[in-house]
Amino acid sequence: MNIRKLQQGLRYRGRVAAVRQTYHVFEASDYFFVLSFALSKSRRASGYFNVVSTAAVDYVQGRLGGKSGVTAKDVVAAARRTKHVPTSLMALTILYVLVALEQARITRSGEHRQLFFAVRKHRPPKPKRR
């Protein structure tokens, strides 16, 4: 990870209100910077951050695009032979980035607070008409 690239011009991309946390997603040239803050009153001022490569987000959308009922475990399994998604926490963060980019949505919470996502197929942007 190149810190200089990350700090140059972070652009706010969206907010995701999940079960326990609120996630704010910022985009740099090669990375997404994800800040999360607890929703509970006892932990209201606490939070943390994660950094995810753009390549990892693109890979996950390419592999799982068009599917629903996707879990973080599915993301780890789909990327097991790559270095894009080393942990379940990274997989969940990637799914939150996709939700903030409006390329996925949280469909429901399952047993044991497991989240399910529907990931949109990746479509290149349409050319603008003149």
Backbone bond lengths (Angstrom), bond angles and torsions (degrees), N, CA, C in turn:
res aa  C-N    CA-C-N  psi(-1)  N-CA   C-N-CA  omega(-1)  CA-C   N-CA-C  phi
1 M - - - 1.447 - - 1.518 108.52 -
2 N 1.310 115.47 135.79 1.447 122.13 179.78 1.532 108.42 -103.63
3 I 1.331 116.32 108.60 1.466 121.67 -176.59 1.527 110.95 -62.37
4 R 1.307 117.84 -37.12 1.472 120.26 -179.59 1.528 111.32 -62.86
5 K 1.340 116.61 -39.49 1.470 119.25 177.11 1.518 110.99 -66.77
6 L 1.333 115.60 -36.57 1.460 120.03 -178.59 1.529 111.10 -66.77
7 Q 1.296 117.51 -39.63 1.466 119.98 -175.51 1.526 113.50 -81.47
8 Q 1.315 117.95 -12.15 1.465 120.19 -178.99 1.524 110.64 -82.98
9 G 1.286 115.82 104.77 1.458 121.03 171.44 1.512 116.02 63.73
10 L 1.306 117.77 58.60 1.464 120.01 173.04 1.521 108.49 -64.46
11 R 1.327 115.94 133.75 1.468 121.16 -179.65 1.524 108.20 -118.17
12 Y 1.322 115.77 128.01 1.468 120.62 -179.50 1.519 109.57 -69.28
13 R 1.350 116.56 127.66 1.470 120.82 -177.45 1.517 113.98 -111.71
14 G 1.331 117.94 -21.34 1.458 117.55 177.84 1.507 114.17 160.56
15 R 1.331 113.13 173.85 1.467 122.76 -177.40 1.517 108.24 -126.68
16 V 1.341 115.44 140.63 1.461 120.77 177.35 1.525 107.61 -128.07
17 A 1.319 116.11 121.06 1.463 120.93 175.41 1.524 107.19 -94.62
18 A 1.317 116.43 108.30 1.458 121.48 -179.14 1.535 109.13 -101.79
19 V 1.318 116.79 -165.86 1.456 121.53 -174.72 1.529 112.43 -66.51
20 R 1.320 116.89 -49.75 1.466 120.61 -176.06 1.517 114.68 -111.98
21 Q 1.312 117.38 -16.12 1.458 121.22 -173.09 1.521 110.42 -135.06
22 T 1.317 115.31 160.98 1.451 122.41 168.36 1.518 106.46 -112.67
23 Y 1.325 116.28 130.95 1.463 122.06 -176.73 1.522 109.35 -111.28
24 H 1.331 116.04 133.71 1.457 123.02 175.25 1.522 106.97 -116.44
25 V 1.338 116.46 124.55 1.454 121.66 -173.80 1.527 109.80 -109.81
26 F 1.334 115.03 128.47 1.455 123.03 176.70 1.522 107.81 -119.22
27 E 1.325 116.90 148.14 1.457 120.85 -179.29 1.528 110.28 -117.82
28 A 1.334 115.37 133.32 1.463 122.75 171.11 1.524 106.42 -111.33
29 S 1.327 118.07 -168.23 1.466 119.42 -175.16 1.528 113.23 -67.05
30 D 1.320 119.75 -40.99 1.466 121.65 -178.06 1.528 113.95 -122.16
31 Y 1.327 116.73 1.89 1.461 120.51 -172.80 1.519 111.43 -139.46
32 F 1.327 114.01 160.63 1.455 121.69 166.79 1.515 106.60 -112.52
33 F 1.313 116.29 137.23 1.455 123.88 178.92 1.520 105.51 -110.33
34 V 1.330 117.68 118.50 1.461 122.36 -173.83 1.525 109.63 -115.84
35 L 1.329 115.84 116.46 1.469 122.11 175.67 1.515 108.18 -100.28
36 S 1.324 116.33 136.09 1.463 118.20 177.02 1.523 109.44 -129.06
37 F 1.316 114.07 143.97 1.451 121.33 -179.30 1.521 109.38 -130.52
38 A 1.336 115.82 138.64 1.456 121.54 -178.18 1.525 110.90 -67.99
39 L 1.328 115.97 145.59 1.459 121.20 178.05 1.529 112.62 -91.14
40 S 1.326 118.10 -23.82 1.465 120.56 -176.24 1.529 110.77 -68.53
41 K 1.326 115.34 147.03 1.460 120.24 -178.81 1.524 111.50 -64.60
42 S 1.313 117.78 -34.45 1.465 120.36 -178.52 1.523 112.54 -70.61
43 R 1.338 117.26 -23.22 1.464 120.92 -178.98 1.535 111.38 -120.38
44 R 1.305 117.60 22.14 1.463 122.43 -171.45 1.537 113.64 -53.39
45 A 1.300 118.83 -39.10 1.465 120.95 -175.84 1.530 112.99 -89.12
46 S 1.322 117.42 3.38 1.461 118.67 -177.31 1.522 110.86 -98.27
47 G 1.315 115.02 152.61 1.448 120.56 178.96 1.511 110.85 -170.91
48 Y 1.309 115.77 -179.57 1.455 120.74 177.70 1.516 108.97 -155.40
49 F 1.328 115.96 177.68 1.451 118.93 179.87 1.520 110.34 -136.12
50 N 1.331 115.11 157.47 1.460 122.84 175.20 1.518 108.09 -136.34
51 V 1.309 115.68 153.82 1.453 121.99 176.35 1.517 107.26 -121.50
52 V 1.341 115.72 130.16 1.467 122.14 -177.68 1.524 107.87 -127.36
53 S 1.315 116.69 136.26 1.467 119.04 178.64 1.526 110.39 -74.26
54 T 1.311 115.18 147.14 1.456 121.37 176.47 1.527 110.13 -61.17
55 A 1.333 116.06 -36.19 1.466 120.81 179.62 1.526 111.11 -61.47
56 A 1.331 117.63 -38.22 1.466 121.14 179.28 1.522 110.88 -66.65
57 V 1.322 116.96 -41.89 1.468 121.18 178.93 1.526 109.67 -63.99
58 D 1.327 116.48 -45.22 1.469 120.72 178.67 1.528 111.42 -62.50
59 Y 1.326 116.76 -40.39 1.463 121.30 179.97 1.527 110.65 -62.19
60 V 1.326 116.48 -47.34 1.468 120.74 -178.42 1.526 110.35 -63.87
61 Q 1.322 117.70 -42.51 1.456 118.84 179.09 1.528 110.98 -66.05
62 G 1.314 116.77 -37.06 1.459 119.89 177.74 1.512 112.80 -65.85
63 R 1.329 116.97 -38.89 1.469 121.20 -178.57 1.520 113.49 -78.67
64 L 1.334 116.92 -37.96 1.462 120.36 -172.54 1.527 113.77 -112.31
65 G 1.321 116.79 4.35 1.456 120.64 179.80 1.524 111.51 -61.18
66 G 1.320 116.30 136.38 1.458 122.26 -179.18 1.516 113.43 90.11
67 K 1.315 117.69 3.02 1.476 120.80 -178.91 1.518 110.64 -109.85
68 S 1.316 114.90 148.93 1.465 119.72 174.22 1.527 108.14 -121.20
69 G 1.318 115.77 165.00 1.459 120.25 -176.53 1.518 112.09 75.83
70 V 1.330 116.80 23.13 1.466 122.00 -177.87 1.532 109.19 -80.32
71 T 1.323 115.95 134.92 1.461 122.15 176.68 1.521 109.31 -115.81
72 A 1.326 116.13 169.33 1.465 120.65 176.46 1.528 110.01 -60.81
73 K 1.309 116.78 -35.14 1.471 121.07 178.29 1.535 110.64 -63.31
74 D 1.314 117.42 -38.40 1.470 121.63 176.73 1.528 111.00 -62.84
75 V 1.324 116.11 -39.54 1.463 120.73 -179.60 1.530 110.15 -65.00
76 V 1.329 116.83 -44.68 1.467 120.58 178.54 1.523 110.12 -61.38
77 A 1.313 117.44 -42.17 1.471 121.49 -179.96 1.526 111.18 -65.37
78 A 1.321 117.27 -39.91 1.468 120.90 -178.57 1.526 111.85 -67.73
79 A 1.325 116.56 -26.79 1.469 120.74 -176.87 1.516 112.71 -110.10
80 R 1.319 117.35 19.95 1.467 119.96 -172.74 1.521 114.34 -62.32
81 R 1.316 118.53 -26.35 1.468 120.40 -179.24 1.525 112.59 -97.04
82 T 1.310 116.58 10.25 1.466 120.82 177.47 1.523 108.28 -119.80
83 K 1.292 115.74 175.51 1.467 120.63 176.44 1.523 111.21 -101.62
84 H 1.324 116.99 8.66 1.460 120.61 -175.93 1.527 113.44 -68.43
85 V 1.335 117.62 -38.93 1.471 120.69 -172.69 1.530 109.37 -130.92
86 P 1.331 117.70 84.97 1.464 119.81 -176.04 1.534 115.24 -76.86
87 T 1.349 118.09 -23.63 1.465 120.44 -175.55 1.529 111.03 -138.37
88 S 1.319 115.25 164.99 1.472 121.08 176.19 1.526 111.45 -65.78
89 L 1.335 117.11 -34.77 1.459 120.35 178.19 1.529 110.34 -63.89
90 M 1.325 117.39 -41.30 1.464 120.68 177.48 1.531 109.78 -65.21
91 A 1.319 117.15 -39.59 1.466 121.20 178.70 1.528 110.35 -61.28
92 L 1.310 117.00 -45.02 1.460 120.84 179.56 1.526 110.76 -64.99
93 T 1.309 116.94 -39.82 1.463 120.89 177.90 1.525 110.77 -62.77
94 I 1.333 117.34 -41.02 1.464 121.24 177.48 1.526 110.19 -62.05
95 L 1.317 117.01 -41.77 1.469 120.12 178.58 1.532 110.95 -63.73
96 Y 1.328 117.34 -38.53 1.474 120.17 176.59 1.529 110.91 -65.78
97 V 1.328 117.65 -37.32 1.462 120.40 176.45 1.529 109.53 -61.33
98 L 1.327 116.61 -44.55 1.468 120.15 179.06 1.529 111.49 -62.09
99 V 1.326 117.52 -36.69 1.466 120.50 176.78 1.528 109.99 -65.79
100 A 1.322 117.43 -43.91 1.469 120.93 179.43 1.521 111.25 -63.10
101 L 1.332 117.40 -32.32 1.462 122.12 179.05 1.534 112.09 -83.90
102 E 1.323 116.52 2.09 1.471 124.10 -177.64 1.530 111.48 61.83
103 Q 1.324 116.23 32.63 1.457 122.38 176.41 1.527 110.86 -106.71
104 A 1.324 116.53 0.70 1.465 122.61 176.48 1.520 107.36 -156.99
105 R 1.332 114.30 166.81 1.467 118.95 174.64 1.516 108.73 -144.41
106 I 1.315 115.53 153.06 1.459 120.98 176.57 1.522 105.79 -81.43
107 T 1.342 116.61 121.31 1.464 119.19 -176.57 1.513 112.34 -91.94
108 R 1.313 117.26 -37.52 1.471 119.29 178.74 1.527 110.99 -172.22
109 S 1.323 114.30 167.07 1.455 121.51 173.27 1.512 107.48 -103.98
110 G 1.306 117.02 133.49 1.455 121.11 -179.78 1.514 111.44 -98.97
111 E 1.319 115.09 -163.15 1.460 120.18 176.79 1.518 109.42 -62.67
112 H 1.312 116.08 149.42 1.461 122.41 178.16 1.526 111.23 58.38
113 R 1.335 116.32 30.52 1.463 123.57 176.33 1.529 113.08 61.89
114 Q 1.299 117.69 26.67 1.461 121.46 176.69 1.523 108.90 -74.37
115 L 1.317 116.30 133.07 1.461 121.04 -178.84 1.523 110.83 -97.23
116 F 1.325 115.40 144.32 1.463 122.28 176.86 1.526 107.74 -119.04
117 F 1.317 115.37 140.87 1.453 121.95 -176.87 1.521 110.34 -125.55
118 A 1.324 116.28 152.55 1.461 123.01 170.10 1.527 105.20 -112.78
119 V 1.334 116.52 121.52 1.462 121.91 -176.39 1.524 108.73 -104.58
120 R 1.321 116.91 129.55 1.465 121.57 178.30 1.524 110.26 -76.29
121 K 1.323 115.04 151.09 1.462 120.07 173.89 1.521 108.72 -66.29
122 H 1.308 114.97 143.63 1.461 119.16 177.89 1.519 109.14 -76.28
123 R 1.309 115.50 124.84 1.457 120.88 177.24 1.514 108.11 -124.72
124 P 1.317 116.41 130.84 1.472 117.59 177.11 1.524 109.96 -63.62
125 P 1.329 117.41 150.12 1.472 119.19 -179.41 1.526 111.39 -62.61
126 K 1.326 114.51 143.61 1.466 119.76 179.14 1.521 109.85 -72.85
127 P 1.336 116.67 143.10 1.474 118.11 175.94 1.517 110.13 -67.28
128 K 1.313 115.58 144.07 1.467 120.27 -178.99 1.520 109.77 -77.25
129 R 1.331 114.64 139.82 1.464 120.32 176.88 1.517 109.68 -81.15
130 R 1.315 113.87 148.83 1.467 118.21 178.97 1.494 111.30 -99.87
